Amino acid sequence: MELDEKVIKWANDRGIFESSDPKSQCLKTMSEAGELADAVNKNNLDEIVDAIGDIEVTLILLSKMYRLDRHECLKSAYDVISKRKGKMENGVFVKKDK
């Protein structure tokens, strides 16, 4: 069984799809992103791994709630960024205006 399917089964077994909604799941994603930022700030690799995994779980569930293929979402984003022009400023890529 693919890992995405295991995550979806885990969520089904716990009633997450029945008792949650996309807004709540999005807020959970943001909460996990905050934990990632804290872990990065502390340079805590174990917590970084945990937070990235937790974010991926929330995104798998959110995409399922919208009946979206998360890999298609990633492909869509890549199709846009692959053509994006810009430059690095202070360690961050800043896209060039059209």
Secondary structure as UniProt FT lines:
FT   HELIX           3..13
FT   TURN            14..15
FT   HELIX           16..19
FT   HELIX           22..41
FT   TURN            42..43
FT   HELIX           45..65
FT   TURN            66..67
FT   HELIX           70..81
FT   TURN            82..83
FT   STRAND          86..89
FT   TURN            90..91
FT   STRAND          92..95
//
